[in-house]
Amino acid sequence: MKIRLVGGVMLTAISVVLFGSCVSDKDSSGLEYMPDMYRSPAIEPYVDYGQIQGREDAELALQQSALTPPHGTIPYYGTNQEDVTLMLPWEILPNAVFAQTHGLKGFDFADPEEDTYENDAAAWTWNPLKLEIQANLEGEEVVRKNLTLANAKKLYAANCMHCHGEKGDGNGPMMASGAYSGVPNYKDKASLADGQLFYSIYYGKGMMGSHASQLNKKEIWSLVHYIRKFQDADYDKSAMESVTLKDGQKEVTKMVEVSAAPKVEVDPEADVDPEMEPTEEN
């Protein structure tokens, strides 16, 4: 009698568990006991997803999986010299007051009496990022695309358009709602140097905070190009026209320089450190 009773209770319990784990959704795994013990989150910090169980994913191998690197360190950005140079710490430091006004943390600052925006950044009159121009033969017509601006357009839509507006006229949704005021029209800022535009996005300016944690330096320089396009519809015209197809080519992609950094002239008669002068023994 007891054996039947125990058996009946066990059978009932098993039936409840089995039927209780069944759900109408065919894609559901049903009820799970402590799923985190065997089902890890999709993304984990400091995990190299480019190398998993001996399989290498080339597209993920160079992607940064952690957040902002520790102050003073330089993250790995591949082996392309131009890309690495763009990612190096910018030589123009933010004004010291930005630590309080714009909440900059983990940055080195200029001396309090220095105005690096009006001086150093204003003297930076070039964009180190080359434009990536693609030319394709479609029928008998050569169609050119500015891939750098195409990517910058996506960045602008995600990070800038809500205040600066789709056309860069300062009439974004945040302005229309009355949440913010005083956002400038980019066409009124054509006299600003490229360095000042970069400075404003990277460190912040006025009511706008720093975007250093959302955008890397290459992305910011691409936005500087995009702003210039707002200011001058023919900004990239000469760069686009410089990319041509040779006989037999159907597609070509080139990196075109828009503005070059000024060359530093070396004075041959400048004083030389005596310790560095060559000797007869050398």
Summary of the structure (lengths in Angstrom):
residues: 282
radius of gyration: 28.9
end to end distance: 106.9
largest distance: 112.5
contacts: 625
relative contact order: 0.11
helix: 34%
strand: 9%
